[in-house]
Amino acid sequence: MAETITFHMSVDDTPETRGDQYLVTVYVEYAHDQQKFKLLDVQNEVPAAQEVAIKETIDDLTAQAFSR
């Protein structure tokens, strides 16, 4: 059974969104041949978090455009 870790992490590196945190769960797998741990995203959680971040950015920009 694979172990998992849940991170609060940023999924974008723009100044406006660096502080935004999203939950992403990853599998922890040990690669014996390379003698290192690998973190693998669970069911595409990283791309899903990126989609949420993009939607939030679009919503914020839309709200700002209509508030003027």
Secondary structure, 3 states (H helix, E strand, C coil): CCEEEEEEECCCCCCCCCCCCEEEEEEEEEECCCCEEEEEECCCHHHHHHHHHHHHHHHHHHHHHHCC
